[in-house]
Amino acid sequence: MQTTAHLPADATVATHTEGQTHSIRLYLLVWGWLFVLSTCSYLVDYFHVQGYLRWFLILMFMIVKAGLIVGVFMHMAWERLALVYAILVPPVAVLVFVAIMVLESDYTHFLRLMFFGPAP
């Protein structure tokens, strides 16, 4: 087994300065998926989808597109776990707090209707 101590000095420098390289195929594939997802997002409006289904589809397409952009074009798919947590934990925390606020607002609305009656 050979260690880096037996290698020439410029060989160890070369191994440390090399970065990750990704094929152009990966970027073109992601670009294609972004194009397809954007088309689907526009088709939701074109076919006049209404109600909660419309908002669910638009938000789902938007989140998937953002995930592809962050993961591939911002190279987060290859970063350290701590950096990924720095990107993922805050939005999850915001969603948890929004859910708590929604539950609290329903409870407050219920109490106001129970004690004060319906609005005139």
C-alpha positions in Angstrom: 0.0 0.0 0.0 1.4 3.3 -1.0 0.9 6.5 1.0 1.1 10.1 -0.2 4.4 10.5 1.6 6.1 8.5 -1.2 4.5 10.5 -4.0 6.1 13.6 -5.5 5.0 16.9 -4.0 3.2 18.1 -7.1 1.2 14.8 -7.3 -0.4 15.4 -3.9 -1.1 19.0 -4.8 -2.8 17.9 -8.0 -5.1 15.5 -6.2 -6.2 18.2 -3.7 -6.8 20.9 -6.3 -9.0 18.8 -8.5 -12.6 19.6 -8.1 -15.8 17.7 -9.0 -16.7 17.6 -12.6 -20.1 16.8 -13.8 -21.1 15.9 -17.3 -23.0 18.3 -19.5 -25.5 15.5 -19.9 -26.6 16.0 -16.3 -27.2 19.7 -16.8 -29.1 19.2 -20.0 -31.2 16.5 -18.4 -32.1 18.8 -15.5 -32.7 21.7 -18.0 -35.1 19.4 -19.8 -37.0 18.4 -16.6 -37.2 22.1 -15.7 -38.7 22.8 -19.2 -41.2 20.0 -18.8 -42.2 21.1 -15.2 -42.6 24.7 -16.4 -44.8 23.5 -19.2 -47.0 21.5 -16.8 -47.3 24.5 -14.6 -48.5 26.6 -17.5 -50.9 23.9 -18.6 -52.6 24.1 -15.2 -53.7 27.6 -16.1 -54.3 26.8 -19.8 -56.8 24.0 -18.8 -58.4 26.3 -16.2 -57.9 24.0 -13.3 -59.5 25.7 -10.3 -59.6 25.4 -6.5 -57.2 23.6 -4.2 -56.0 21.2 -7.0 -54.7 24.2 -9.0 -52.8 25.6 -6.0 -51.5 22.1 -5.1 -50.2 21.5 -8.6 -48.6 24.9 -9.0 -46.8 24.7 -5.6 -45.7 21.1 -6.3 -44.2 22.0 -9.6 -42.6 25.1 -8.1 -41.0 23.1 -5.2 -39.7 20.3 -7.5 -38.2 22.9 -9.8 -36.6 24.8 -6.9 -35.2 21.5 -5.6 -33.6 20.7 -9.0 -32.1 24.1 -9.3 -30.7 24.1 -5.8 -29.5 20.5 -6.0 -27.8 20.5 -9.3 -27.1 24.1 -10.5 -26.1 25.3 -7.0 -24.2 22.0 -6.4 -26.0 21.3 -3.1 -26.4 17.6 -4.0 -22.7 17.2 -3.6 -22.1 19.5 -0.6 -21.5 18.5 3.0 -24.5 17.6 5.2 -24.2 20.7 7.4 -24.6 22.9 4.3 -27.6 20.9 3.2 -29.1 21.3 6.7 -28.5 25.0 6.4 -30.7 25.1 3.3 -33.4 22.6 4.3 -34.0 23.1 8.0 -35.2 26.8 7.9 -38.0 26.2 5.4 -39.1 23.1 7.3 -39.2 25.1 10.5 -41.2 27.8 8.8 -43.7 25.3 7.6 -44.1 23.8 11.1 -44.7 27.3 12.5 -47.2 28.1 9.8 -49.1 24.8 10.6 -49.1 25.8 14.3 -50.5 29.2 13.5 -53.2 27.7 11.3 -54.2 25.4 14.1 -54.2 28.3 16.6 -56.3 30.5 14.3 -58.9 27.8 13.8 -59.1 27.4 17.6 -59.4 31.1 18.2 -62.1 31.4 15.5 -64.0 28.6 17.1 -63.8 30.2 20.5 -65.0 33.6 19.2 -67.9 32.0 17.5 -68.8 29.9 20.6 -68.7 32.9 23.0 -69.7 35.8 20.8 -71.9 34.2 18.2 -71.8 34.6 14.4 -70.8 38.0 13.0 -73.8 40.3 12.2 
